[in-house]
């Protein structure tokens, strides 16, 4: 039996450098970019090397489907607890859904031998999950590395389980929302309003605007028509400008002419994102689009 002494807990936890092995995580001008394809290729051949609970989580179809509302990506670090039992150490890691509302994503590790962090996740803003990587450990267990915006947490254990818990959690696996398979931009805007970080890497308006522009082009939505509609709806920005500049001008106000999206404060970015999604919803509704 492991005791709950400070010495035992200090032996369990470590702080230092860490990082995922196969998943690509890179910083960009607008936040962070992740690419799990190399890991998914590894997983296709080696999933049987993982213990059953970890294998079930790693191979779940929603896990690495970043467009799925039940993918844990963008859930934020909330709390982590340790319990010392006769059967070994149990660590519970809880992630909060985007916005901090229920449900929560709960990971419960059994037979934990180490917990490693390269950052203090309990300081500053909430740290959001970018991607995670699950690999077999040399001792026959599992090594789970979770890359957050604020650093990486690595847990080595005999096995673990993971899933959503609390009000609003899915009772059964849900079908992926195939929002790219039909021409309905209202559904995309609805999903952006519910859980924006499922699609974009940060809270800046410039990142949201770039994503919306690219997505609406793919969905063949009439963004020039949206710009013309904004001229009448918001008034002062002029006729022949891109849609996001209407939003920036409205948020910045008439005393800050020439303001760009990158010049907005954190609070103004929040207001600009909310206003853009509200106006997109209104504009699309006038054209007869209803979110599915």
N, C-alpha and C positions, 0 to 999 in steps of 0.2 A: 504493500500500500504506500502511495506517495503522500507525504504530509503536506499540509497547506502552509508551511513556513515561508518566510520571505526568501530564504536561501533557495528553496525548491522553485519558487516562482521566478526568481531572478535567473536560475539556470534554464528555465523554460523559454523565457523571452530574450530576444536579442535585437539590437538596432545596428544597421549597417547597410552596405550595398546589396542589392538584389535585383532581379529582373526576369521577365519571361524569356523562354528559350526560343520558341518557334514563332509566336505571334509578334508581328511588327507593331511597335508603338513609337510614333514620331511626333515631335512638336511641330506645329505649323503656325503661320501668322494668325490664323483664326482660332487656334486651340490645339487639339491633338487629333492625330489620324491613326486608326488601328486597322490592321489587316490580319485576320486569323486564318487565312487560307493554308499557309504552310502547316499550321497546327492541325487543321482539319484533315489535311492529307496524311499527317502522321497518325491521327486518331483512327482513320479508316483502316489502317493496317495493324494498329497496336491497342485498340480499345480493350481487348481481352486481357491485357496485362494489368488493367486497373481492378481494384477490388469492387464488389458489386454496386455499392451505393455511389461511389465516385463514377463508375462506368455509366450508370443510369443517368446521372446528371450531365456528364460530358457528352453523351450521345443523344440527349433529348432534342427533338427537332426545333424547339423554341430557343434553346440555349444560345446559339450563335447566330440566330436570325434577328439582326438588329432592327428589322422593320416590324417585328412582332411585339405587341404590347406587353407580353409576359416575359420577354427577354430581360434578364437582370441588368443589362447595360444601363448606365446613368443612374441606377439606384445609388444612394449616398451612404457612406459609412455613418452608422448611428451609434453602435455600442458593441463591446466585446467582453465576454465574461469567461472566467475559468473556474472549474469545479474539480476538486481532487477526490477521487472515489477509490474503492477497493479494486476496481477493474482498470484503473488508470485515470488519466487526465482527460476531461471533457471541456472543449472550448466551444462557445456559441458566439457566432458573429452575426449581427443583425444589420441589414441594410434597409434604409427607408426608401419607399417609392419616391419618384420625382415629385417635389413639392412637399415632402414630409408627411403626406397623408397615408392612411392604411390603403392597401395591405403592406406588410413588411416581408422582405426576403430573408429567410433564416437559414444559416448554414450551421450544422451541428457536427463537430469533429470528435471522434472517439479515439482513444489511445494516442493522444497527442504527445509527440516527443520534442517538438520545438515550434515556436512562433517567432517569426522574423519580420521586422518592419524597418524600412529605410526612411521613415518619416514619422512625425508626431501627428497622428490623425485626430487627436482630441483638441487641437488648437486651430484657431482661425475658422474660415468658412468650411462647410461640409465638403468632404472629398468624394467625388463621384466615380463610380466604377467605369473604367474604359473597356476592359476585357479581362478574362481570366484564362488560366492554362492549367490543366490537370495532367500530371505525369506520374508514372510509378516511381516509388522510392526504392533505393538500393536495399532496404531492409524488408521489402515485401509489402509495404504500405503505399501511401499516396502522398504526393507533394502538390499542394494547391497554391498557385501564385495568382494573386489578384492585383491587377494594375489599376490604381486610382489616379485621379488628377493630382492628388497630394502625395503620391508615393505608392510603394508596393508592400503588400502584406503576404507573407508566405507561411503556410501551416503544413507541417509534416505530421501525419496521423496514420492510424491503421485503416481508417475508412471515414466517410462522412456522408451525410444526407443534406439535401438542399431543396428549397421550394418556398412558395409564397404562403403567407399565413395571415389570418385576420380578415376583417370585413372586406368584401370585394375580391377575395382571392379566388382563383379558378378551381372549381371542383374537379374538372377533368381537363386534359390537354385541349386547347382550343385551336381552331383552324387559323392559319396565317391569314391576316387581312390582305388580300391580293390587290392593294391599291394601285399597283402599276399595271394591272391587267385590264383596267377599264378606264374610260375617259371621264372621271369624276373628281375634279380638283377639290370639291367641297369635302370629300372624305379625308383627303390629305390635310386640309386646313383644320378639320375637326380633330384629327390625331395630333397635329402640332399644338393645338390648344390644350389637349389632355396631357400630353407628355412630350414636350418639345425636345428634350435631350435624348429621346429615342432616335432622333434624326440629325441633330446638330450637336456640335462638340462643346459649345459654351453659350452664355446668355447674351452675347452681343447682337445688336440689331444687324450689323453688317454680315455676320455669319448666317443669320436667319434669312436675310434678304437674298444672299447668294444662293442658298439652298432653294428658296421658293422660286427664284428666277429659273434655275436649272430644272426643277421639278415641273414647273408650269410649262416650260418649253417641251419637256418630254410628254406631258399630258395634252399638248397642243391647246393650252388655254390662252386667251387673248389678253396678254399683259399690256400691250399698247392701249387696248380698250379700258383696262383698269386705270392706266395713267390718265386717260381722258376723263374717266368718271371721277377720279380724285381731284381733277382741276375744278370741277363743279362742286364736289363734296367738301373740299377743304379750302378752296378759294385762291389763296395768295401766291402759290408757287409758280404759276404759269402753265402754258399748254404743252410745250414740247420738251418735257423733261422725263426722266425715268421715274417709275412709280415710287421707288424707295426715297427719292429726294423729296417728294411731296411729304412723306412721313417725317423726315429729318427736319425740314423747314417748319412744319407744324409744331414739332416738339421743341425745337430751339427757339422759336418765336421771332418776331420781326426785328428785334434788336441784335440778332446774331446772324446776319446775312452771310452767306458763304460757308456756313457750318457743314461739315461732312459727317458721315455716319461714324467715322473713326474718332471724331471730336466729342461725341456724346459722353456724358458722365455715366456712371454705373446706374444711377437712378433713371436717367433719361433713356438708357438702353432698355430697361424694364418697361418703361412707358411706351417706347417706340415699338417694341415687339408686341405688346398687348394691343396697341392701336392698330398695327398692321393686320393682325389676325382678325380683329373685330371688323375692320373695313373690308378685308377679303371675304369674310363670311357674308357681310351685308351685300357686297357686289355680286357674289356668286348666287345668293338667294334671289336677287332681282333677275338673274338670267335663268332661273329655274333649277339650279343645282341644289340638291339636298344630300347631306352626308348619309352614306349607307352604313 
